[in-house]
Amino acid sequence: MMVSADLVRELREKSGAGIMDCKKALSETRGNLADAIDYLRKAGVVKAAKKTGRAASEGLIGEKVSSDQKMAVLVEVNCETDFVARTDQFQNFVRQVVDVILESHPSDQGSLLKQRIREGSLEEGLKMMISQLGENMAIRRFFLMKAESGERIGHYLHAGSKIGALVRIRSAKIGEEVSRELAMHLAAMHPLYLDRQSVPEEVLQKEKEILKTSPELAKKPSELVGKIIEGKLVRYFSENCFLEQPFIKDTTGKRTVAGYLKEKDSEARVLEIARFQVGEGV
């Protein structure tokens, strides 16, 4: 059947597909716009499947805090190139994913992908994006942080949206500025753990074994070896534990994050941290 140029244009605007694909879809569905979108979606699934084997290690971190400041989201959405990551279409999709998480509170990746959006399910929307932009993409991970009464969430998204951080704090005195500074420190310094109590025992034991093989300990008296190792572990904690790291805004390097927090509120306590960086561990 003959398809009007106006209908083709409307389908292109709604689907992002090419002119010939739109003409074919409308012809196959006898000009029914809704059916034509479904037709293209099915075609998009086929095209997307051909790209799923390609590495997607670029992308963006999405971050948002709810209007009542009681929930915050971090999500990593990946693509193959930074060029695609900088497109409006990709950035809009990341914002859409963030909004879906804040609204639906999914428990895992599977339930997230099943959430409904304008294009159908979020999974179908992702496949359509893959078809339109021509790259493999994935919603790699997400984290939903929830604050209880008496708690607040500090948040920070680094310029370029490549690193995002959240810090949950219990305090009656600490406000937005201090909580943001803590989140900024978390983003910049990349601690692996909240505090030394959070370091898994197997990680601690492995670090001790590494330290024991150090050449400088070979000739030390056995009664001193244990004390030297304990001293070196203090350095390990100061490098890898959030609360024991030197606070990034302290130029002397003597004040830890815990020390900075205590100055602001002696009763304050950091309960939880989360940090995402694009491509981390891929």
Backbone bond lengths (Angstrom), bond angles and torsions (degrees), N, CA, C in turn:
res aa  C-N    CA-C-N  psi(-1)  N-CA   C-N-CA  omega(-1)  CA-C   N-CA-C  phi
1 M - - - 1.453 - - 1.528 110.65 -
2 M 1.333 115.73 156.40 1.459 120.45 177.20 1.530 109.33 -76.07
3 V 1.346 115.54 136.98 1.467 120.87 -178.29 1.516 108.48 -117.29
4 S 1.339 117.56 129.40 1.455 120.69 -177.75 1.526 111.19 -71.07
5 A 1.320 115.50 151.10 1.464 121.07 179.32 1.529 111.12 -64.24
6 D 1.336 116.49 -33.30 1.467 120.30 179.79 1.528 110.91 -65.36
7 L 1.317 116.21 -40.23 1.464 120.47 179.83 1.523 110.55 -68.27
8 V 1.324 116.35 -39.91 1.472 120.17 176.95 1.518 110.31 -62.09
9 R 1.329 115.92 -43.72 1.462 120.00 179.88 1.530 111.24 -62.61
10 E 1.321 116.01 -41.62 1.468 119.81 -179.97 1.522 110.87 -64.32
11 L 1.324 116.59 -40.65 1.468 119.88 179.25 1.521 110.76 -67.42
12 R 1.324 116.53 -37.85 1.466 119.93 177.55 1.526 110.83 -61.69
13 E 1.333 116.18 -42.42 1.463 120.77 -178.75 1.523 111.39 -65.28
14 K 1.333 116.19 -36.35 1.456 120.52 -178.07 1.523 112.69 -79.82
15 S 1.331 117.03 -31.23 1.473 120.01 -172.67 1.520 114.38 -109.04
16 G 1.348 116.86 -25.61 1.454 119.85 -175.48 1.521 113.30 76.93
17 A 1.317 117.19 5.54 1.474 120.93 -179.07 1.532 110.23 -78.80
18 G 1.347 115.92 166.15 1.449 121.92 -179.58 1.525 112.13 -73.35
19 I 1.357 115.02 165.56 1.467 120.49 -176.59 1.529 111.68 -59.64
20 M 1.331 116.76 -48.11 1.460 119.93 -176.79 1.528 111.65 -65.76
21 D 1.345 116.20 -37.52 1.469 119.34 177.48 1.526 110.06 -64.14
22 C 1.335 116.77 -40.17 1.464 120.87 179.91 1.535 111.30 -66.65
23 K 1.326 115.36 -42.82 1.467 119.18 178.14 1.527 110.62 -60.41
24 K 1.325 116.45 -44.25 1.467 120.40 -178.96 1.523 110.64 -64.76
25 A 1.342 116.19 -43.37 1.458 120.20 -178.85 1.527 111.27 -62.68
26 L 1.329 117.00 -42.17 1.455 120.93 179.83 1.524 111.63 -69.10
27 S 1.319 114.99 -35.84 1.462 119.34 178.16 1.529 111.06 -66.51
28 E 1.331 115.53 -42.85 1.479 121.14 -178.64 1.523 111.34 -68.43
29 T 1.323 116.91 -27.52 1.475 120.58 -176.37 1.528 111.81 -107.07
30 R 1.348 115.98 14.04 1.466 122.73 176.15 1.531 111.73 55.86
31 G 1.336 115.55 40.97 1.453 121.38 173.61 1.517 115.69 79.21
32 N 1.341 118.05 7.98 1.464 120.61 178.86 1.535 108.86 -81.82
33 L 1.330 115.86 113.45 1.466 120.55 -173.16 1.528 112.26 -63.18
34 A 1.314 117.42 -44.31 1.467 121.03 -179.08 1.526 110.63 -63.21
35 D 1.344 116.09 -44.00 1.467 119.66 178.97 1.527 110.76 -66.49
36 A 1.332 116.37 -34.41 1.466 120.35 179.88 1.533 110.53 -66.35
37 I 1.328 116.63 -37.60 1.472 119.88 177.03 1.519 110.06 -64.13
38 D 1.340 117.09 -42.45 1.466 120.65 176.73 1.526 110.82 -62.08
39 Y 1.335 115.71 -39.88 1.463 120.95 178.78 1.532 110.16 -60.15
40 L 1.327 115.93 -46.16 1.466 120.48 179.51 1.524 111.75 -67.59
41 R 1.338 116.14 -35.78 1.452 119.70 178.72 1.525 110.52 -61.76
42 K 1.318 114.81 -43.39 1.472 118.91 178.19 1.526 110.43 -63.87
43 A 1.302 116.71 -39.99 1.473 120.33 176.92 1.517 110.33 -65.18
44 G 1.320 115.66 -36.93 1.455 120.34 178.95 1.508 112.39 -64.72
45 V 1.321 116.68 -35.48 1.455 120.51 177.78 1.520 110.01 -61.64
46 V 1.315 116.38 -42.31 1.470 120.71 179.13 1.521 110.68 -63.22
47 K 1.353 115.84 -45.21 1.460 119.46 -178.79 1.518 110.83 -66.74
48 A 1.332 116.10 -39.90 1.458 119.78 -178.74 1.513 111.28 -64.42
49 A 1.353 116.30 -35.66 1.459 119.67 -177.51 1.524 111.61 -61.84
50 K 1.334 117.12 -28.86 1.463 120.72 -179.86 1.518 111.98 -71.92
51 K 1.333 117.20 -17.14 1.462 121.28 -174.94 1.516 113.27 -103.18
52 T 1.333 118.17 -6.89 1.460 120.00 -171.79 1.517 113.58 -69.75
53 G 1.309 118.63 -14.22 1.453 119.93 178.80 1.516 113.12 -85.27
54 R 1.312 118.38 -6.11 1.457 121.01 -176.94 1.518 110.71 -88.15
55 A 1.320 116.14 145.29 1.460 121.39 -175.96 1.517 111.16 -68.10
56 A 1.336 116.00 132.69 1.463 121.91 176.89 1.519 107.70 -120.27
57 S 1.319 116.10 90.30 1.470 120.27 -175.88 1.524 112.71 -116.13
58 E 1.341 117.30 -0.81 1.458 121.19 172.60 1.530 107.48 -96.22
59 G 1.317 117.18 -175.24 1.451 119.51 177.39 1.513 112.40 137.18
60 L 1.340 115.21 -155.57 1.456 121.21 -176.52 1.523 110.91 -140.97
61 I 1.329 114.74 155.00 1.455 121.41 169.25 1.528 107.56 -98.81
62 G 1.321 116.53 128.05 1.451 121.37 174.04 1.517 109.44 -100.75
63 E 1.330 116.00 143.54 1.461 120.62 -179.37 1.521 109.58 -146.52
64 K 1.317 116.06 141.97 1.467 119.81 177.25 1.519 109.48 -161.23
65 V 1.329 115.29 146.49 1.459 122.35 176.58 1.523 107.81 -114.09
66 S 1.324 116.93 139.48 1.465 121.12 -179.93 1.523 110.42 -65.37
67 S 1.326 115.87 160.52 1.459 120.79 -176.18 1.525 112.56 -62.27
68 D 1.342 117.84 -28.43 1.466 120.66 178.58 1.530 112.75 -90.04
69 Q 1.353 115.91 3.55 1.472 122.03 176.70 1.529 113.22 66.19
70 K 1.319 117.60 16.56 1.462 120.51 -176.37 1.527 113.65 -100.99
71 M 1.327 117.06 -8.73 1.463 120.95 177.33 1.525 109.53 -140.19
72 A 1.315 114.74 147.18 1.464 119.68 177.20 1.523 108.98 -144.15
73 V 1.326 114.81 150.14 1.464 121.33 -176.01 1.519 111.01 -124.15
74 L 1.311 114.98 139.75 1.463 122.92 164.04 1.521 107.17 -121.50
75 V 1.327 117.26 136.28 1.457 120.80 175.79 1.520 108.95 -143.33
76 E 1.313 116.16 142.87 1.467 121.34 174.18 1.516 108.66 -111.60
77 V 1.337 115.60 120.69 1.463 121.53 175.60 1.525 107.06 -115.20
78 N 1.321 115.62 125.08 1.460 120.87 -173.88 1.522 113.16 -106.40
79 C 1.321 114.70 151.78 1.459 123.37 170.40 1.529 106.49 -141.31
80 E 1.324 116.92 -174.11 1.467 119.93 -175.44 1.524 113.81 -88.63
81 T 1.320 117.19 -31.98 1.471 119.93 -174.91 1.522 111.32 -132.25
82 D 1.326 115.52 152.67 1.464 120.24 176.25 1.525 111.01 -67.42
83 F 1.326 116.75 -25.83 1.466 120.63 177.47 1.527 110.71 -58.21
84 V 1.319 116.84 -47.59 1.468 121.13 178.48 1.523 110.63 -68.41
85 A 1.336 116.73 -37.82 1.470 120.50 179.90 1.527 111.68 -59.23
86 R 1.323 117.12 -28.52 1.460 121.10 -177.38 1.528 113.52 -89.34
87 T 1.333 117.30 -1.80 1.459 119.29 179.04 1.531 110.70 -74.41
88 D 1.325 116.10 150.35 1.467 120.85 177.91 1.520 111.24 -60.45
89 Q 1.326 116.13 -37.35 1.453 120.44 -176.54 1.533 110.80 -63.75
90 F 1.328 116.65 -44.71 1.459 120.14 179.49 1.528 110.59 -66.78
91 Q 1.324 117.32 -44.21 1.463 120.86 -179.19 1.524 111.35 -63.60
92 N 1.324 117.09 -38.15 1.466 120.44 176.95 1.520 111.03 -64.62
93 F 1.325 116.22 -37.24 1.463 120.24 178.96 1.530 110.35 -65.68
94 V 1.329 117.43 -41.67 1.468 120.96 177.51 1.527 110.25 -59.62
95 R 1.321 116.89 -44.32 1.470 120.24 178.29 1.529 110.80 -62.65
96 Q 1.319 116.18 -36.76 1.463 120.21 179.17 1.538 110.35 -65.16
97 V 1.322 116.68 -41.95 1.466 121.17 178.44 1.525 110.33 -61.68
98 V 1.323 116.58 -44.51 1.469 121.17 178.81 1.525 110.58 -58.42
99 D 1.315 116.92 -46.51 1.467 121.36 -179.40 1.539 111.17 -62.26
100 V 1.318 116.05 -40.53 1.466 120.06 179.31 1.522 110.56 -61.88
101 I 1.328 117.39 -42.46 1.468 120.65 -179.98 1.520 110.87 -64.75
102 L 1.328 117.26 -43.81 1.468 120.59 -179.89 1.534 111.83 -63.76
103 E 1.316 116.21 -34.04 1.462 120.10 -176.89 1.525 112.53 -82.53
104 S 1.340 117.52 -36.57 1.468 120.66 -170.20 1.536 114.24 -103.78
105 H 1.320 117.74 -17.95 1.478 122.72 -178.50 1.533 112.27 50.40
106 P 1.329 118.49 54.96 1.472 119.80 -178.55 1.522 111.49 -63.32
107 S 1.324 115.45 148.66 1.463 120.08 -177.68 1.519 112.69 -86.10
108 D 1.332 116.79 -24.18 1.463 120.13 -178.06 1.524 109.75 -157.42
109 Q 1.332 115.15 -179.61 1.465 121.44 -177.57 1.524 112.09 -61.00
110 G 1.323 115.41 -41.34 1.460 119.59 -178.12 1.516 112.55 -61.87
111 S 1.326 116.28 -46.40 1.464 119.33 -179.59 1.525 111.52 -69.66
112 L 1.327 117.40 -30.12 1.469 120.40 176.19 1.521 110.67 -63.28
113 L 1.327 116.76 -47.58 1.462 120.76 -176.47 1.525 112.57 -65.54
114 K 1.322 117.16 -20.49 1.462 120.86 179.76 1.527 112.88 -84.86
115 Q 1.325 117.94 -11.02 1.464 121.03 -177.34 1.530 110.27 -63.39
116 R 1.344 115.90 145.83 1.446 121.48 -175.46 1.526 111.96 -85.86
117 I 1.309 116.02 135.91 1.454 123.55 172.72 1.529 107.72 -131.54
118 R 1.310 117.77 -177.38 1.463 120.98 -177.04 1.530 112.06 -58.36
119 E 1.343 116.61 -37.30 1.469 120.35 -175.38 1.527 112.80 -82.34
120 G 1.331 118.70 -1.36 1.460 122.27 -175.73 1.515 108.21 127.30
121 S 1.329 116.94 -124.36 1.460 120.15 172.51 1.529 108.69 -88.40
122 L 1.323 115.47 162.85 1.466 119.19 177.31 1.526 110.23 -62.29
123 E 1.312 116.78 -35.03 1.468 120.47 177.80 1.522 111.17 -62.76
124 E 1.332 116.82 -41.49 1.463 120.26 178.01 1.529 110.67 -66.60
125 G 1.332 116.27 -38.12 1.461 119.98 176.71 1.510 112.12 -62.85
126 L 1.329 115.66 -38.38 1.463 120.31 177.77 1.525 110.84 -64.83
127 K 1.316 116.78 -43.17 1.463 120.62 179.65 1.530 111.36 -64.81
128 M 1.325 116.30 -35.28 1.464 119.47 177.35 1.528 110.25 -67.22
129 M 1.336 116.45 -37.87 1.459 120.38 176.84 1.518 110.89 -62.44
130 I 1.307 116.28 -42.12 1.469 120.96 178.60 1.523 110.54 -59.85
131 S 1.336 115.05 -42.82 1.461 120.00 179.89 1.525 111.80 -66.29
132 Q 1.328 116.59 -41.24 1.456 120.83 -175.86 1.518 113.13 -73.50
133 L 1.339 116.88 -41.47 1.467 120.16 -175.27 1.524 113.19 -94.84
134 G 1.334 117.26 -10.27 1.460 119.92 171.65 1.512 115.55 75.24
135 E 1.329 117.44 21.25 1.464 120.56 177.69 1.522 109.85 -132.78
136 N 1.328 115.30 153.13 1.454 119.87 171.84 1.530 108.74 -67.55
137 M 1.319 116.51 139.20 1.465 122.09 179.75 1.516 109.32 -139.39
138 A 1.330 115.03 158.34 1.454 119.43 178.73 1.520 110.20 -157.38
139 I 1.329 115.43 142.90 1.463 120.43 167.20 1.516 104.51 -87.56
140 R 1.316 115.56 97.91 1.463 119.99 -167.87 1.527 113.63 -73.94
141 R 1.327 116.50 -43.01 1.462 120.14 -176.67 1.525 109.56 -163.87
142 F 1.320 115.06 160.26 1.462 119.55 174.93 1.524 109.03 -149.57
143 F 1.324 114.74 159.48 1.461 120.49 178.56 1.522 108.11 -141.39
144 L 1.320 115.74 128.48 1.462 121.83 179.26 1.527 107.83 -113.27
145 M 1.326 116.15 114.59 1.460 121.67 -178.84 1.522 109.16 -101.49
146 K 1.334 116.95 134.38 1.456 121.92 -178.15 1.523 110.00 -122.64
147 A 1.326 116.04 132.36 1.459 121.92 179.69 1.522 110.32 -103.41
148 E 1.337 116.06 136.16 1.460 121.55 176.17 1.528 109.28 -90.38
149 S 1.321 115.79 -179.37 1.456 121.08 177.63 1.533 109.90 -59.64
150 G 1.330 116.31 135.28 1.458 120.40 -179.25 1.511 113.94 84.37
151 E 1.340 117.16 3.98 1.457 121.87 -179.77 1.527 110.18 -118.33
152 R 1.321 116.13 158.83 1.451 121.19 174.33 1.528 108.77 -141.45
153 I 1.328 115.43 161.35 1.462 121.38 -178.61 1.522 109.62 -115.66
154 G 1.315 116.03 122.44 1.455 121.18 171.72 1.516 108.83 -89.08
155 H 1.316 117.37 139.23 1.466 119.72 -176.90 1.523 110.08 -138.90
156 Y 1.336 114.80 149.76 1.469 120.11 179.71 1.517 108.71 -154.81
157 L 1.332 115.29 131.58 1.463 122.10 175.38 1.514 107.53 -120.68
158 H 1.326 115.87 116.32 1.459 120.69 -176.32 1.525 110.62 -68.36
159 A 1.341 115.60 148.38 1.465 121.14 179.39 1.519 110.47 -52.30
160 G 1.313 116.18 132.81 1.457 120.70 -176.54 1.510 112.63 94.77
161 S 1.334 116.55 -8.45 1.477 122.76 177.38 1.528 112.70 56.47
162 K 1.325 116.48 38.71 1.455 120.87 177.61 1.537 112.34 -100.03
163 I 1.338 116.89 -18.66 1.462 122.23 179.22 1.524 108.44 -137.27
164 G 1.331 116.46 133.77 1.457 121.21 175.76 1.509 109.93 -134.39
165 A 1.336 116.94 150.27 1.458 120.81 -177.58 1.516 111.60 -144.94
166 L 1.343 115.50 145.89 1.457 122.97 176.85 1.524 108.94 -131.80
167 V 1.330 116.25 141.46 1.467 122.20 177.41 1.520 108.41 -134.46
168 R 1.327 117.04 124.37 1.466 120.91 177.80 1.526 108.75 -100.91
169 I 1.326 115.33 126.55 1.465 121.49 -172.51 1.523 110.01 -127.48
170 R 1.321 116.08 139.39 1.459 120.60 170.56 1.524 108.18 -101.88
171 S 1.324 116.72 116.52 1.458 120.80 -177.81 1.522 110.05 -166.53
172 A 1.328 115.39 144.73 1.451 120.47 176.09 1.520 111.64 -94.42
173 K 1.336 117.17 -8.94 1.460 121.17 -173.32 1.524 114.28 -116.20
174 I 1.314 117.22 -31.58 1.466 120.53 -172.96 1.527 110.70 -72.57
175 G 1.338 115.40 132.42 1.450 121.24 -178.57 1.513 112.69 -108.07
176 E 1.317 114.67 -162.50 1.462 121.13 -173.78 1.528 112.58 -64.89
177 E 1.329 117.60 -40.58 1.462 120.17 -175.66 1.519 112.41 -63.15
178 V 1.331 117.26 -48.24 1.468 120.96 -178.56 1.523 110.50 -67.65
179 S 1.318 117.72 -42.28 1.469 119.93 -179.67 1.526 110.69 -64.57
180 R 1.332 117.18 -34.18 1.464 120.19 176.82 1.529 110.61 -68.76
181 E 1.324 117.27 -39.27 1.466 120.54 178.05 1.524 111.09 -62.00
182 L 1.317 116.82 -38.05 1.467 120.22 177.27 1.525 110.86 -66.03
183 A 1.330 116.40 -40.95 1.464 119.94 177.63 1.527 110.64 -66.48
184 M 1.332 117.17 -36.01 1.458 121.16 177.93 1.535 110.63 -65.15
185 H 1.328 116.40 -41.14 1.463 120.38 176.32 1.527 110.00 -60.95
186 L 1.306 116.35 -45.32 1.468 121.13 179.49 1.523 111.26 -57.99
187 A 1.332 116.40 -43.83 1.467 120.42 179.78 1.519 111.42 -63.75
188 A 1.328 116.56 -41.73 1.468 120.75 -174.22 1.527 113.16 -77.24
189 M 1.322 117.43 -38.60 1.464 120.80 -169.26 1.526 114.60 -98.83
190 H 1.315 118.45 -10.90 1.461 123.53 172.16 1.532 113.78 50.01
191 P 1.307 119.10 56.62 1.465 119.50 173.45 1.521 110.45 -68.31
192 L 1.319 116.24 150.05 1.459 120.12 -179.93 1.524 112.09 -87.83
193 Y 1.336 116.08 -25.16 1.459 120.53 -175.09 1.531 110.30 -138.20
194 L 1.319 115.51 159.83 1.463 120.53 178.02 1.530 110.84 -69.65
195 D 1.336 116.95 -50.20 1.464 122.65 -179.49 1.521 109.26 -149.43
196 R 1.320 117.89 178.55 1.470 119.97 -176.46 1.524 111.98 -66.63
197 Q 1.335 116.77 -27.19 1.465 119.43 177.71 1.530 111.83 -69.05
198 S 1.319 116.29 -18.78 1.466 120.79 -179.06 1.524 112.79 -86.37
199 V 1.333 117.85 -10.46 1.467 120.86 -179.47 1.520 108.35 -72.42
200 P 1.333 119.07 122.39 1.467 121.18 -179.96 1.530 111.22 -59.27
201 E 1.301 115.90 144.59 1.465 121.14 -176.93 1.530 111.60 -59.14
202 E 1.327 117.39 -37.95 1.469 119.77 -179.45 1.529 111.39 -66.36
203 V 1.333 116.84 -34.19 1.468 120.70 176.91 1.523 110.02 -67.94
204 L 1.303 115.81 -41.85 1.467 121.21 -179.99 1.528 110.84 -64.10
205 Q 1.316 116.18 -43.64 1.461 119.77 179.73 1.528 111.77 -65.30
206 K 1.320 116.60 -38.85 1.469 120.09 178.07 1.519 110.50 -64.26
207 E 1.332 117.36 -40.33 1.457 120.98 178.54 1.521 110.84 -64.06
208 K 1.313 116.84 -39.38 1.472 121.13 177.86 1.517 111.12 -63.65
209 E 1.331 116.35 -40.68 1.471 120.29 179.29 1.526 110.84 -64.43
210 I 1.310 116.32 -38.95 1.468 120.36 177.89 1.524 110.36 -64.24
211 L 1.325 115.63 -43.44 1.461 120.00 -179.27 1.528 111.54 -65.14
212 K 1.323 117.33 -34.43 1.464 121.32 -179.17 1.522 112.26 -64.25
213 T 1.326 116.40 -28.71 1.475 120.35 -178.40 1.523 112.44 -85.72
214 S 1.319 117.72 1.35 1.463 121.05 -179.64 1.523 110.80 -62.30
215 P 1.339 118.29 131.84 1.471 121.94 -178.98 1.532 113.12 -56.71
216 E 1.320 116.93 -31.57 1.459 119.50 -177.05 1.528 112.74 -69.26
217 L 1.341 116.89 -15.12 1.464 120.17 178.61 1.517 112.83 -93.58
218 A 1.323 116.32 -9.70 1.467 120.60 -173.91 1.526 113.12 -58.01
219 K 1.319 117.24 -38.21 1.463 120.61 -175.56 1.531 113.25 -104.53
220 K 1.309 115.77 8.57 1.456 119.35 179.76 1.520 110.49 -81.76
221 P 1.315 117.86 145.65 1.474 120.76 176.21 1.532 110.19 -59.72
222 S 1.298 116.06 141.61 1.463 120.69 -175.52 1.522 112.53 -57.68
223 E 1.353 116.74 -32.09 1.457 118.71 -178.77 1.532 112.56 -70.57
224 L 1.343 116.78 -16.94 1.463 120.68 179.23 1.527 113.12 -94.57
225 V 1.328 116.06 -21.73 1.466 120.64 -174.23 1.531 111.36 -57.62
226 G 1.338 115.57 -46.15 1.465 119.57 -178.93 1.515 112.62 -59.79
227 K 1.346 116.44 -42.27 1.463 120.82 -179.75 1.527 111.68 -67.30
228 I 1.350 115.52 -38.58 1.473 119.42 178.74 1.528 110.55 -64.72
229 I 1.323 116.38 -41.82 1.464 120.78 179.59 1.527 110.46 -63.49
230 E 1.325 116.36 -42.97 1.458 119.82 178.76 1.531 110.75 -61.26
231 G 1.341 115.63 -38.69 1.459 119.70 177.87 1.516 111.95 -64.68
232 K 1.341 116.06 -39.38 1.459 119.64 179.22 1.531 111.74 -70.29
233 L 1.331 116.47 -28.93 1.465 119.52 177.42 1.525 111.19 -66.65
234 V 1.331 116.44 -30.31 1.457 119.86 176.47 1.522 109.62 -59.56
235 R 1.314 116.54 -41.10 1.465 120.49 177.46 1.529 110.78 -65.55
236 Y 1.321 116.03 -40.10 1.464 120.03 177.87 1.523 110.35 -59.83
237 F 1.320 116.87 -44.53 1.463 120.84 178.98 1.530 111.37 -63.80
238 S 1.322 116.81 -39.61 1.461 120.15 -178.49 1.525 112.19 -69.07
239 E 1.319 117.29 -21.30 1.458 121.36 178.98 1.523 111.95 -90.37
240 N 1.313 116.97 -30.73 1.462 120.49 -169.10 1.516 116.07 -115.08
241 C 1.328 118.45 -11.24 1.462 121.73 -178.44 1.528 110.16 -107.82
242 F 1.299 116.45 124.28 1.458 123.70 -174.66 1.531 112.82 -48.85
243 L 1.315 116.81 -52.82 1.464 120.15 -174.15 1.522 113.50 -69.48
244 E 1.335 117.26 -20.69 1.467 120.56 -177.56 1.525 113.27 -100.86
245 Q 1.326 116.66 -3.01 1.459 119.31 177.13 1.531 110.65 -72.20
246 P 1.340 117.90 146.36 1.470 120.10 171.62 1.525 108.97 -60.71
247 F 1.320 116.87 129.45 1.458 120.88 -177.43 1.528 110.18 -63.27
248 I 1.309 116.50 130.92 1.458 122.65 -170.19 1.526 113.41 -61.13
249 K 1.330 118.09 -27.82 1.462 120.47 -178.36 1.529 113.30 -93.07
250 D 1.323 116.62 1.54 1.458 120.33 177.02 1.523 108.78 -93.50
251 T 1.319 117.56 106.78 1.469 121.23 -175.04 1.520 113.12 -68.82
252 T 1.320 118.12 -17.77 1.474 120.36 179.90 1.520 111.34 -78.04
253 G 1.324 116.99 -23.05 1.454 120.70 -178.18 1.512 113.40 75.50
254 K 1.328 117.35 9.02 1.466 120.81 -175.57 1.535 112.94 -99.74
255 R 1.319 117.00 -20.23 1.458 120.00 -176.66 1.521 110.17 -96.76
256 T 1.308 117.37 123.75 1.458 121.79 178.81 1.524 110.34 -81.79
257 V 1.312 115.32 170.66 1.463 120.09 175.27 1.530 109.55 -60.13
258 A 1.335 116.19 -42.91 1.467 120.01 178.51 1.528 110.97 -61.36
259 G 1.331 116.41 -39.54 1.459 120.76 178.87 1.521 112.03 -65.97
260 Y 1.319 116.34 -41.49 1.469 121.30 177.42 1.525 110.15 -62.25
261 L 1.323 116.01 -43.19 1.464 121.07 -179.42 1.525 110.67 -64.06
262 K 1.322 116.05 -41.05 1.471 120.41 -178.79 1.520 111.31 -64.67
263 E 1.326 116.64 -35.24 1.466 120.21 177.59 1.526 111.78 -63.56
264 K 1.322 115.73 -34.84 1.461 120.49 -178.35 1.528 111.91 -80.40
265 D 1.328 115.69 -35.65 1.466 121.11 178.69 1.520 108.04 -162.00
266 S 1.322 116.72 110.20 1.466 121.21 -176.06 1.526 112.50 -63.59
267 E 1.346 116.59 -19.53 1.463 120.58 -179.47 1.534 112.80 -96.85
268 A 1.314 116.59 -4.41 1.471 120.31 -175.61 1.523 111.23 -67.40
269 R 1.320 114.95 150.36 1.465 120.81 179.51 1.524 110.09 -145.38
270 V 1.327 115.91 131.37 1.469 120.75 174.44 1.523 107.46 -84.39
271 L 1.316 116.47 123.69 1.459 121.62 -175.05 1.523 113.61 -99.66
272 E 1.343 116.23 -29.07 1.464 118.95 -171.75 1.519 109.46 -161.27
273 I 1.328 116.26 144.74 1.459 121.55 174.95 1.526 109.40 -133.67
274 A 1.316 115.08 152.72 1.472 120.51 175.35 1.523 107.95 -148.80
275 R 1.319 115.76 135.13 1.470 121.14 -179.26 1.516 109.52 -141.10
276 F 1.329 116.57 128.37 1.471 122.26 176.55 1.537 108.42 -119.22
277 Q 1.314 115.73 138.62 1.461 122.38 171.71 1.512 108.39 -131.47
278 V 1.322 116.14 133.63 1.464 121.10 -176.79 1.533 111.02 -56.32
279 G 1.324 115.68 130.30 1.461 121.21 175.15 1.511 114.90 78.11
280 E 1.306 117.46 0.67 1.461 121.18 -177.56 1.525 110.56 -61.34
281 G 1.330 115.97 121.89 1.463 120.41 177.24 1.516 115.32 80.51
282 V 1.331 117.90 0.02 1.472 120.21 179.98 1.521 109.72 -74.91
